[in-house]
């Protein structure tokens, strides 16, 4: 399927709001005028949610700007609610016949203050895809599988549904060398060939069928166990590889979110710094002092537990030894040598003291005695005296030290609260503290995921080694060894081909980005994307992260998004706001390079931009509260 055209996007019940976007007919672009807070970003994010997540994983995966996850329902309304997203589009098959599709996602639930942070309980998410006006209807995960295979929406929804937040995200990735790996990971995912992945899965499936057939012919129990173990290991390898891919994707998502948060945190800090008020400087000084005091207090308290043996004074030793003696004296048969006697009697079935054979009653009695014999380690502990050297803990000094730090912390709290700040300064500080917590949580999450990735890689290597060893040892596989070797060889060829395709695709992406930049900014500008440097903007042949200024790098972001998409249409939120002079060129470029442009723009973006996108009258959208 190709030549996709979106005809309708309808949202009902999203946070209590409704809006419908009906585009112009096929072959025409559409401009929607949407003022602030009327749903521009919401439409982009809902489209990404519908195209990027299958039904069973959709609950809790919707995100909106910096909120991840974000809530869907109206937080002012009680009782049952629904949020419905309807997307109508058409596409042409190889014979140029047009087919019509309606994808609908319905989330049901209710507002619930007892379920932070979203304060809502989504009871279900249901997907439906109607094909050619009801000739065929798909539901559940089959919807995602179909649109992903036919249209590859899942691979590029982040880019053909494009907004300012995504543009800034790409700019941050491109301007910081620390983010090169994240940027490369995005490109590598885009250049992964789905057919080659499908062939690899089929070859792995063939290998498993060969093993199953070999196992069915086995009559030897030991060989059968080996084959079962091999099948189990191969299953574990598939599981570990799936988990590895999942963790890699999660790390990419977390790093992108972290990049956004750090950028916002820096902007907030700059706002705080530029206020230059004495009160704020003094407050910052006290906050730093309080942090130092808190760290010292934590160390003091930790030291008490780290040296907990010092809590026991030497005078306590006599009491402990008395307790040990009572336990030893009142215990049954505590001496360890009697265990040997009991074990010998039971083994020989006669009494080692008098020589008489043991009858059943005597044997049972001796077994009960055996249960009452204390282990040797317990005997050693009970027989030894506990010696405790005089305590090195000066409890009074430790207490006074801690209380002094507590008093300092309390005094600093009083000083901080005593400083009167403006409402704006207070909001900035609260925002910075909130961002610090989010950044800390994301860093911890990334560290955990990276440990998990390392563990899975080691596990996969170990499992593959064990699988190979079992295959070589199994006599039943000798006649199938040629087939299995050919399967491994074919998989290796596919993996090599994938790597070559990725390298070539990266070159093509770099060329496409550069051509786009030149057409918008002028011929003296270019761009390049490399494994070593990431995404760079060039001016007169010189490349750098600061070239082109803000508007130039914003154009670079748009061109990167274009190169990453495999879908003809582009749905753009507020594209011209910060572009400046090149806005006319950007509009012409979008029209020339996409079979459909859907523009969600502010009223201020009409001049020298919207009229180039579409000659039709712009459509004004007002969201309606339910």
C-alpha positions as CSV (number, residue, x, y, z in Angstrom):
1,X,0.0,0.0,0.0
2,X,1.2,3.5,-0.8
3,X,0.0,7.1,-1.4
4,X,-1.6,7.3,2.0
5,X,-4.1,10.2,2.5
6,X,-5.5,11.1,5.9
7,X,-9.1,12.3,5.7
8,X,-10.4,12.6,9.3
9,X,-9.0,12.8,12.8
10,X,-11.7,12.8,15.5
11,X,-11.1,13.0,19.2
12,X,-14.0,12.6,21.7
13,X,-13.7,12.7,25.5
14,X,-10.0,13.5,25.8
15,X,-9.8,15.3,29.1
16,X,-13.4,16.3,28.5
17,X,-12.8,17.9,25.1
18,X,-14.0,17.1,21.6
19,X,-12.6,18.2,18.2
20,X,-12.7,17.0,14.7
21,X,-10.3,17.6,11.8
22,X,-11.6,16.9,8.4
23,X,-9.0,17.4,5.7
24,X,-9.4,18.4,2.1
25,X,-9.8,15.7,-0.6
26,X,-7.0,13.5,-1.9
27,X,-4.3,15.6,-3.8
28,X,-4.9,18.7,-1.6
29,X,-3.2,19.9,1.5
30,X,-5.0,21.3,4.6
31,X,-4.3,24.1,7.0
32,X,-6.1,24.1,10.4
33,X,-6.0,27.3,12.5
34,X,-5.8,26.2,16.1
35,X,-5.0,28.7,18.8
36,X,-3.1,27.9,22.0
37,X,-4.5,25.1,24.1
38,X,-6.9,23.9,21.4
39,X,-5.4,20.5,20.8
40,X,-2.5,20.8,18.4
41,X,0.0,18.9,20.4
42,X,-2.8,16.6,21.7
43,X,-3.6,15.4,18.2
44,X,0.1,14.7,17.4
45,X,0.5,12.7,20.7
46,X,-2.7,10.7,20.3
47,X,-1.7,9.7,16.7
48,X,1.7,8.5,18.0
49,X,-0.1,6.6,20.8
50,X,-2.5,4.9,18.4
51,X,0.2,4.0,15.8
52,X,3.0,3.3,18.2
53,X,1.5,0.9,20.8
54,X,-0.6,-2.3,20.3
55,X,-3.8,-2.7,22.2
56,X,-2.5,-4.9,25.0
57,X,0.3,-2.4,25.8
58,X,-1.6,0.8,25.3
59,X,-2.8,1.3,28.8
60,X,-0.4,3.6,30.6
61,X,1.8,4.4,27.5
62,X,0.2,7.7,26.4
63,X,2.5,10.6,26.9
64,X,1.9,14.3,26.4
65,X,4.8,16.7,26.1
66,X,6.8,16.1,29.3
67,X,4.2,14.0,31.1
68,X,5.0,10.3,30.6
69,X,2.7,8.7,31.2
70,X,-0.1,11.3,30.9
71,X,-3.8,11.1,31.8
72,X,-6.6,10.8,29.2
73,X,-9.8,11.5,31.1
74,X,-11.4,14.6,32.6
75,X,-10.1,15.1,36.1
76,X,-13.1,17.3,37.0
77,X,-15.7,14.6,36.1
78,X,-16.9,11.7,38.3
79,X,-18.1,8.3,37.0
80,X,-17.5,6.3,33.9
81,X,-15.8,8.1,30.9
82,X,-14.5,7.2,27.5
83,X,-11.8,8.7,25.3
84,X,-12.2,7.9,21.7
85,X,-9.8,8.5,18.8
86,X,-10.9,7.9,15.2
87,X,-8.5,8.1,12.3
88,X,-9.8,7.7,8.7
89,X,-7.3,7.3,5.8
90,X,-7.0,5.7,2.4
91,X,-4.2,4.2,0.4
92,X,-3.6,2.9,-3.1
93,X,-2.6,-0.7,-3.9
94,X,-0.2,-1.7,-6.7
95,X,-3.1,-1.5,-9.2
96,X,-3.8,2.1,-8.1
97,X,-7.1,1.0,-6.5
98,X,-8.1,3.1,-3.5
99,X,-8.8,1.3,-0.2
100,X,-10.4,3.0,2.9
101,X,-9.5,2.4,6.5
102,X,-11.0,3.6,9.8
103,X,-8.9,3.0,12.9
104,X,-10.6,3.5,16.3
105,X,-9.2,3.3,19.8
106,X,-11.5,3.6,22.7
107,X,-10.2,3.9,26.3
108,X,-12.7,3.5,29.1
109,X,-12.3,4.3,32.8
110,X,-12.9,6.9,35.5
111,X,-11.1,9.7,37.4
112,X,-9.6,8.3,40.6
113,X,-7.7,10.4,43.2
114,X,-6.5,7.3,44.9
115,X,-4.3,6.3,41.9
116,X,-1.5,8.8,41.6
117,X,0.3,10.2,39.6
118,X,-2.4,10.0,36.8
119,X,-5.4,9.9,39.2
120,X,-7.4,7.8,36.8
121,X,-8.2,4.1,36.4
122,X,-8.3,3.0,32.7
123,X,-10.3,-0.3,32.8
124,X,-9.9,-1.1,29.1
125,X,-8.4,0.0,25.8
126,X,-10.0,-1.4,22.6
127,X,-8.7,-1.1,19.0
128,X,-10.8,-1.7,15.9
129,X,-9.8,-1.4,12.2
130,X,-12.6,-1.3,9.6
131,X,-11.3,-2.0,6.0
132,X,-13.1,-0.8,2.9
133,X,-16.3,0.3,4.7
134,X,-16.8,-2.9,6.7
135,X,-15.7,-5.6,4.2
136,X,-13.2,-6.7,6.8
137,X,-12.9,-5.8,10.5
138,X,-9.9,-6.4,12.7
139,X,-9.8,-6.0,16.5
140,X,-7.2,-6.2,19.3
141,X,-3.5,-6.5,18.5
142,X,-4.4,-7.6,15.0
143,X,-5.0,-3.9,14.3
144,X,-1.5,-2.8,15.2
145,X,0.0,-5.8,13.4
146,X,-1.9,-4.9,10.2
147,X,-1.1,-1.2,10.0
148,X,2.5,-1.8,11.0
149,X,3.0,-4.4,8.2
150,X,1.0,-2.5,5.5
151,X,2.0,1.1,6.3
152,X,4.9,0.9,8.8
153,X,3.3,3.6,10.9
154,X,4.9,2.2,14.1
155,X,8.4,2.9,12.7
156,X,8.0,6.6,12.0
157,X,4.9,7.9,13.8
158,X,7.3,10.1,15.9
159,X,8.4,11.8,12.6
160,X,5.5,12.0,10.2
161,X,3.5,13.3,13.2
162,X,5.9,16.1,14.0
163,X,5.8,18.9,16.5
164,X,8.0,21.5,18.2
165,X,8.8,19.2,21.1
166,X,10.2,16.6,18.8
167,X,12.1,19.3,16.8
168,X,13.7,20.5,20.1
169,X,14.5,16.9,21.1
170,X,16.3,16.3,17.8
171,X,18.2,19.6,18.2
172,X,19.3,18.6,21.7
173,X,20.5,15.2,20.4
174,X,22.3,16.8,17.5
175,X,24.0,19.5,19.6
176,X,25.5,17.3,22.3
177,X,28.2,14.7,21.5
178,X,27.0,12.7,24.5
179,X,23.8,11.9,22.6
180,X,25.3,10.5,19.5
181,X,24.6,6.9,20.5
182,X,21.0,7.7,21.1
183,X,20.7,9.4,17.7
184,X,22.4,6.5,16.0
185,X,20.1,4.1,17.7
186,X,17.1,5.9,16.3
187,X,18.6,5.8,12.8
188,X,19.5,2.1,13.2
189,X,15.9,1.2,14.1
190,X,14.7,3.1,11.1
191,X,17.1,1.3,8.8
192,X,16.3,-2.2,10.0
193,X,14.8,-4.1,7.1
194,X,11.5,-5.8,8.2
195,X,11.7,-8.5,5.5
196,X,15.2,-9.5,6.6
197,X,14.1,-9.7,10.2
198,X,11.2,-11.9,9.0
199,X,13.6,-14.2,7.2
200,X,15.7,-14.5,10.3
201,X,12.7,-15.5,12.3
202,X,11.7,-18.1,9.7
203,X,15.2,-19.6,9.7
204,X,15.2,-19.8,13.5
205,X,11.8,-21.5,13.3
206,X,13.1,-24.0,10.7
207,X,16.0,-24.8,13.1
208,X,13.5,-25.5,15.9
209,X,11.5,-27.8,13.7
210,X,14.6,-29.8,12.8
211,X,15.4,-30.2,16.5
212,X,11.8,-31.2,17.2
213,X,11.9,-33.9,14.4
214,X,15.2,-35.2,15.7
215,X,13.8,-35.4,19.2
216,X,10.8,-37.4,18.0
217,X,13.1,-40.1,16.6
218,X,15.0,-40.5,19.8
219,X,14.5,-43.6,21.9
220,X,17.4,-43.2,24.3
221,X,16.3,-41.5,27.5
222,X,19.6,-39.6,28.0
223,X,19.6,-38.3,24.4
224,X,15.9,-37.2,24.9
225,X,16.8,-35.3,28.0
226,X,19.7,-33.6,26.1
227,X,17.3,-32.6,23.3
228,X,14.8,-31.2,25.8
229,X,17.5,-29.3,27.5
230,X,18.6,-27.9,24.1
231,X,15.1,-26.8,23.2
232,X,14.8,-25.1,26.6
233,X,18.0,-23.2,26.0
234,X,16.9,-22.1,22.5
235,X,13.7,-20.8,24.1
236,X,15.7,-18.9,26.7
237,X,17.8,-17.4,24.0
238,X,14.7,-16.1,22.2
239,X,13.3,-14.7,25.5
240,X,16.6,-13.0,26.3
241,X,16.9,-11.4,22.9
242,X,13.4,-10.1,23.0
243,X,14.1,-8.7,26.5
244,X,17.3,-7.1,25.2
245,X,15.5,-5.4,22.4
246,X,12.8,-4.2,24.8
247,X,15.5,-2.8,27.2
248,X,17.3,-1.1,24.4
249,X,14.1,0.7,23.3
250,X,13.4,1.7,27.0
251,X,16.9,3.1,27.3
252,X,16.4,5.2,24.2
253,X,13.1,6.5,25.4
254,X,14.6,7.3,28.9
255,X,17.6,9.1,27.4
256,X,15.3,11.2,25.2
257,X,13.2,12.1,28.1
258,X,16.3,12.8,30.2
259,X,17.6,15.1,27.5
260,X,14.4,17.1,27.5
261,X,14.3,17.3,31.3
262,X,18.0,18.4,31.6
263,X,17.4,21.1,28.9
264,X,14.3,22.3,30.8
265,X,16.2,22.2,34.1
266,X,19.0,24.3,32.6
267,X,16.5,26.8,31.3
268,X,14.9,27.0,34.7
269,X,18.3,27.5,36.4
270,X,19.1,30.2,33.9
271,X,15.9,32.0,34.8
272,X,16.7,31.7,38.5
273,X,20.3,32.9,38.0
274,X,19.3,35.9,35.8
275,X,16.9,37.3,38.4
276,X,20.0,38.4,40.4
277,X,18.0,39.3,43.5
278,X,19.8,39.2,46.8
279,X,17.1,37.2,48.5
280,X,17.4,34.4,45.9
281,X,21.2,34.3,46.2
282,X,21.0,34.1,50.0
283,X,18.4,31.4,49.8
284,X,20.6,29.4,47.4
285,X,23.5,29.7,49.8
286,X,21.4,28.4,52.7
287,X,20.1,25.5,50.6
288,X,23.7,24.4,49.7
289,X,24.6,24.6,53.4
290,X,21.6,22.5,54.4
291,X,22.5,19.9,51.8
292,X,26.0,19.6,53.3
293,X,24.5,19.3,56.8
294,X,22.1,16.6,55.6
295,X,24.9,14.6,54.1
296,X,27.0,14.9,57.4
297,X,23.9,13.9,59.5
298,X,23.3,10.9,57.2
299,X,26.9,9.8,57.6
300,X,26.8,10.1,61.4
301,X,23.6,8.0,61.6
302,X,25.0,5.4,59.2
303,X,28.2,5.1,61.3
304,X,26.1,3.9,64.3
305,X,24.7,1.0,62.4
306,X,27.9,0.2,60.6
307,X,29.6,-0.1,64.0
308,X,26.7,-1.8,65.8
309,X,28.9,-4.3,67.6
310,X,30.2,-1.4,69.7
311,X,26.7,-1.0,71.1
312,X,27.4,-4.1,73.3
313,X,29.4,-3.2,76.3
314,X,31.8,-5.6,78.1
315,X,29.5,-5.9,81.1
316,X,27.0,-7.5,78.9
317,X,29.3,-10.5,78.2
318,X,28.6,-12.2,81.6
319,X,24.9,-12.1,81.0
320,X,25.2,-13.6,77.5
321,X,27.5,-16.4,78.8
322,X,25.0,-17.3,81.5
323,X,22.3,-17.7,78.9
324,X,24.5,-19.8,76.8
325,X,25.3,-22.1,79.7
326,X,21.6,-22.6,80.5
327,X,20.9,-23.5,76.9
328,X,23.7,-26.0,76.9
329,X,22.9,-27.7,80.2
330,X,19.1,-28.0,79.5
331,X,19.6,-29.2,76.0
332,X,19.3,-33.0,75.2
333,X,22.5,-34.8,74.4
334,X,24.5,-31.7,73.6
335,X,27.9,-33.3,73.3
336,X,28.8,-33.7,69.7
337,X,30.6,-37.1,70.2
338,X,27.2,-38.8,71.0
339,X,26.1,-38.2,67.4
340,X,28.8,-40.7,66.2
341,X,27.5,-43.2,68.7
342,X,23.9,-42.9,67.5
343,X,24.8,-43.0,63.9
344,X,26.9,-46.2,64.4
345,X,24.1,-47.9,66.3
346,X,21.6,-47.2,63.6
347,X,24.0,-48.3,60.8
348,X,24.9,-51.7,62.5
349,X,21.4,-52.2,63.9
350,X,22.8,-53.1,67.3
351,X,23.7,-51.2,70.6
352,X,27.5,-50.4,70.5
353,X,27.5,-50.3,74.4
354,X,25.9,-53.7,75.3
355,X,26.0,-55.4,71.9
356,X,22.3,-56.4,71.8
357,X,20.5,-56.2,68.4
358,X,18.1,-53.3,68.1
359,X,14.4,-54.1,67.9
360,X,12.0,-51.7,66.1
361,X,11.1,-49.8,69.3
362,X,14.7,-49.3,70.3
363,X,15.6,-48.1,66.8
364,X,12.7,-45.5,66.8
365,X,13.9,-44.2,70.2
366,X,17.4,-43.8,69.0
367,X,16.2,-41.9,65.9
368,X,14.3,-39.5,68.2
369,X,17.5,-39.0,70.2
370,X,19.3,-38.2,66.9
371,X,16.9,-35.3,66.3
372,X,17.8,-33.9,69.7
373,X,21.5,-33.7,69.1
374,X,22.7,-30.1,68.5
375,X,25.0,-29.5,65.4
376,X,28.7,-29.2,66.0
377,X,28.7,-25.5,65.2
378,X,26.1,-24.9,67.9
379,X,28.1,-27.0,70.3
380,X,31.2,-24.9,69.7
381,X,29.2,-21.7,70.2
382,X,27.6,-22.8,73.4
383,X,30.9,-24.2,74.8
384,X,32.9,-21.0,74.2
385,X,32.9,-17.9,76.4
386,X,32.0,-14.7,74.7
387,X,34.7,-12.1,75.2
388,X,33.8,-8.4,74.5
389,X,36.4,-5.7,74.6
390,X,35.4,-2.4,76.2
391,X,33.1,-0.5,74.0
392,X,34.6,2.2,71.8
393,X,31.3,3.9,71.3
394,X,30.9,7.2,73.2
395,X,27.1,7.3,73.1
396,X,26.9,10.8,74.7
397,X,29.4,12.3,72.3
398,X,27.6,10.7,69.3
399,X,24.2,11.9,70.5
400,X,25.5,15.4,71.0
401,X,27.1,15.5,67.5
402,X,23.9,14.3,65.9
403,X,21.7,16.8,67.8
404,X,24.1,19.6,66.9
405,X,23.6,18.8,63.2
406,X,19.8,18.5,63.6
407,X,19.8,22.0,65.2
408,X,21.9,23.4,62.3
409,X,19.5,21.9,59.8
410,X,16.5,23.3,61.7
411,X,18.1,26.7,61.9
412,X,18.8,26.7,58.1
413,X,15.1,25.7,57.5
414,X,14.0,28.7,59.6
415,X,16.4,31.0,57.6
416,X,15.2,29.6,54.2
417,X,11.5,30.0,55.2
418,X,12.2,33.5,56.5
419,X,13.4,34.7,53.1
420,X,10.4,36.2,51.2
421,X,10.5,35.5,47.5
422,X,8.3,36.6,44.7
423,X,5.7,34.1,43.6
424,X,7.6,33.7,40.3
425,X,10.8,32.8,42.1
426,X,9.0,30.4,44.4
427,X,7.5,28.6,41.3
428,X,10.9,28.5,39.6
429,X,12.5,26.9,42.7
430,X,9.7,24.4,43.0
431,X,10.0,23.5,39.3
432,X,13.7,23.0,39.6
433,X,13.3,20.7,42.6
434,X,10.7,18.7,40.8
435,X,12.9,18.4,37.7
436,X,15.9,17.3,39.9
437,X,13.8,14.5,41.3
438,X,12.6,13.4,37.8
439,X,16.2,13.6,36.5
440,X,17.4,11.5,39.4
441,X,14.7,8.9,38.9
442,X,15.4,8.7,35.2
443,X,19.2,8.3,35.7
444,X,18.5,5.5,38.2
445,X,16.1,3.8,35.7
446,X,18.7,4.1,32.9
447,X,21.4,2.6,35.2
448,X,19.1,-0.3,36.1
449,X,18.2,-0.9,32.4
450,X,21.9,-0.8,31.4
451,X,22.7,-3.4,34.1
452,X,19.9,-5.5,32.8
453,X,21.2,-5.1,29.2
454,X,24.7,-6.2,30.3
455,X,23.2,-9.2,32.2
456,X,21.1,-10.3,29.2
457,X,24.1,-10.0,26.8
458,X,26.1,-12.3,29.1
459,X,23.2,-14.7,29.5
460,X,22.7,-14.9,25.7
461,X,26.5,-15.6,25.1
462,X,26.4,-18.3,27.8
463,X,23.2,-19.8,26.4
464,X,24.6,-19.9,22.9
465,X,27.7,-21.6,24.1
466,X,25.7,-24.3,25.9
467,X,23.4,-24.8,22.9
468,X,26.4,-25.3,20.6
469,X,28.0,-27.8,23.0
470,X,24.7,-29.8,23.3
471,X,24.3,-29.8,19.5
472,X,27.8,-31.1,19.0
473,X,27.3,-33.8,21.6
474,X,23.9,-35.0,20.4
475,X,24.2,-38.1,18.2
476,X,20.6,-37.6,17.0
477,X,21.6,-34.3,15.3
478,X,24.5,-35.6,13.3
479,X,22.4,-36.3,10.2
480,X,20.8,-32.8,10.6
481,X,24.1,-31.0,11.2
482,X,24.4,-29.9,7.6
483,X,20.9,-28.3,7.7
484,X,21.6,-26.6,11.1
485,X,25.0,-25.3,9.9
486,X,23.4,-23.9,6.8
487,X,20.7,-22.2,8.9
488,X,23.4,-20.6,11.1
489,X,25.4,-19.6,8.0
490,X,22.2,-18.0,6.4
491,X,21.4,-16.1,9.5
492,X,25.0,-14.8,9.6
493,X,24.7,-13.7,5.9
494,X,21.4,-11.9,6.7
495,X,23.0,-10.1,9.7
496,X,25.9,-9.0,7.5
497,X,23.5,-7.8,4.8
498,X,21.5,-5.9,7.5
499,X,24.7,-4.1,8.6
500,X,25.5,-3.2,5.0
501,X,22.0,-1.9,4.5
502,X,22.2,0.2,7.6
503,X,25.4,1.7,6.5
504,X,24.1,2.5,3.0
505,X,20.8,3.7,4.5
506,X,22.7,6.0,6.8
507,X,24.5,7.5,3.8
508,X,21.2,8.0,2.0
509,X,19.6,9.6,5.1
510,X,22.6,11.9,5.4
511,X,22.2,12.9,1.7
512,X,18.4,13.4,2.0
513,X,18.9,15.7,5.1
514,X,21.6,17.7,3.3
515,X,19.5,18.2,0.2
516,X,16.5,19.3,2.4
517,X,18.7,21.8,4.3
518,X,20.1,23.3,1.1
519,X,16.7,23.7,-0.4
520,X,15.4,25.6,2.6
521,X,18.4,27.5,4.0
522,X,20.2,28.0,0.7
523,X,23.0,26.3,-1.2
524,X,25.8,27.5,1.1
525,X,24.2,25.3,3.8
526,X,24.4,21.5,4.0
527,X,24.2,18.7,6.5
528,X,25.9,15.4,7.2
529,X,25.1,12.4,9.5
530,X,28.0,10.1,10.5
531,X,28.6,7.4,13.0
532,X,31.4,9.4,14.6
533,X,29.9,12.9,14.7
534,X,26.1,12.3,14.6
535,X,24.0,15.0,13.0
536,X,25.8,18.2,12.0
537,X,24.8,21.4,10.1
538,X,27.4,22.9,7.7
539,X,27.9,26.4,6.3
540,X,30.3,26.9,3.5
541,X,31.8,23.5,4.0
542,X,32.4,23.9,7.8
543,X,30.4,21.8,10.2
544,X,29.5,22.4,13.8
545,X,26.8,22.3,16.4
546,X,26.4,26.1,16.4
547,X,26.2,26.6,12.6
548,X,23.0,28.2,11.2
549,X,21.7,29.6,14.5
550,X,18.5,28.5,16.2
551,X,16.4,28.6,13.0
552,X,19.0,26.7,11.0
553,X,19.1,23.9,13.6
554,X,15.3,23.8,13.7
555,X,15.3,23.4,9.9
556,X,17.9,20.6,10.4
557,X,15.4,18.9,12.8
558,X,12.6,19.0,10.2
559,X,14.8,17.6,7.5
560,X,16.0,14.8,9.9
561,X,12.3,14.0,10.6
562,X,11.6,13.8,6.9
563,X,14.5,11.5,6.3
564,X,13.3,9.2,9.1
565,X,9.7,8.7,7.8
566,X,8.6,6.1,5.2
567,X,5.1,7.6,5.0
568,X,4.1,10.1,2.3
569,X,1.9,12.5,4.4
570,X,3.2,14.7,7.2
571,X,1.1,16.2,10.0
572,X,2.9,19.1,11.5
573,X,2.2,21.2,14.7
574,X,3.2,24.8,14.7
575,X,6.1,24.5,12.2
576,X,6.9,28.1,11.4
577,X,6.9,29.8,14.8
578,X,10.7,30.1,15.3
579,X,11.9,29.5,11.7
580,X,12.2,33.2,10.8
581,X,13.3,34.1,7.3
582,X,13.3,30.6,5.8
583,X,9.6,30.0,6.5
584,X,8.6,30.4,2.8
585,X,11.3,28.0,1.7
586,X,10.2,25.5,4.4
587,X,6.6,25.7,3.2
588,X,7.6,25.1,-0.4
589,X,9.8,22.3,0.6
590,X,7.0,20.5,2.5
591,X,4.6,20.8,-0.4
592,X,7.2,19.5,-2.9
593,X,8.3,16.5,-0.8
594,X,5.0,15.2,0.6
595,X,1.9,13.9,-1.1
596,X,-0.2,15.4,1.8
597,X,0.6,18.2,4.3
598,X,-1.7,18.7,7.3
599,X,-0.7,21.8,9.0
600,X,-1.8,22.6,12.6
601,X,-0.9,26.2,13.0
602,X,-1.3,29.3,15.1
603,X,-3.1,32.4,13.6
604,X,0.3,34.1,13.5
605,X,1.7,31.5,11.1
606,X,-0.6,32.2,8.2
607,X,1.5,35.0,6.6
608,X,4.0,33.7,4.0
609,X,3.5,30.1,5.1
610,X,0.0,28.7,5.3
611,X,-1.0,30.2,1.9
612,X,1.9,28.3,0.3
613,X,0.9,25.0,1.9
614,X,-2.7,25.2,0.6
615,X,-4.7,27.5,-1.6
616,X,-7.8,26.5,0.1
617,X,-9.3,28.6,2.9
618,X,-7.8,27.6,6.3
619,X,-10.2,25.7,8.7
620,X,-10.6,27.1,12.2
621,X,-10.8,24.5,15.0
622,X,-12.3,25.2,18.4
623,X,-12.2,22.4,20.9
624,X,-15.5,21.9,22.7
625,X,-15.9,21.0,26.4
626,X,-18.3,18.1,26.9
